[in-house]
Amino acid sequence: MLEINYQANGEKRTISFKSPADFVADEQLEVPSLQDYYRVIAVKVAGSQDVNFKGTTIGDLYNYFLN
């Protein structure tokens, strides 16, 4: 499971995906669930916060999991 804590329009929110691959697939939709410019606060994969992600936006997170 992938859990993303992010900030959109000054509001902190959380969204979950079954896996990083599901997040990447969602971002490739014509209208994704998250905008590329939303700020990432924290990322957890399988309950672990240590995913070595150093970016700041949803777009950065997409590129991180795409590679």
N, C-alpha and C positions, 0 to 999 in steps of 0.2 A: 504494500500500500504506500502511496505517495501522499503526503500532506503538505500543503503550501500555505503558509501564513503570509499575507500580503496586505498592502495598503492601497486603497483605491478611493480617490476623491476625499482624502483625509480620514477615511474610515478603515479600521483594521478588520480584516476578514480572513476566513479559512476555507479552503476547498480541498477535497480529497479525490484522488484517482486510484483505480485498482493497481496501476503500475506506472513507472516513468514512461513506458511505451504508450500507454493510454493518454497520458498528458501530451506527448509529442503529437499523437494522432489528432487530438482535440485542437491543438494549436494550428494544425494544417487545414482545418475546416474553413469554409468561407467566412463564417461568423463564429470564432472561437469563444470559449467560456470566459477567457481572460484577455485583456488588452496587453500588448507587448510592453507598454510603458509603465504598467503597474509596478510598484516597488515591492520587492521580496523582503520579508522580515526574517523568515526561517523556513527551512525545508527539512522534512523528515521522510526517510525511506525505511519502511518496515519498523517504525518506531524509533529509529536511530537518527539523531540530529547531525551526526558526523558524516556528511556526504561530500565534503571537500568543495562545496560550491562557493565561489568567491565573487560572483556577479551581484548586481543590484536590481535587475528588472526581470520580468517574466520572459522577455526576449532573450536575455542572458541565460536564463534557466533552460529555455528551449534549446539553445545552442549547446549548452552543457550536456544535456541528455541526448541530443542528436549525435554527438561525437562519441 
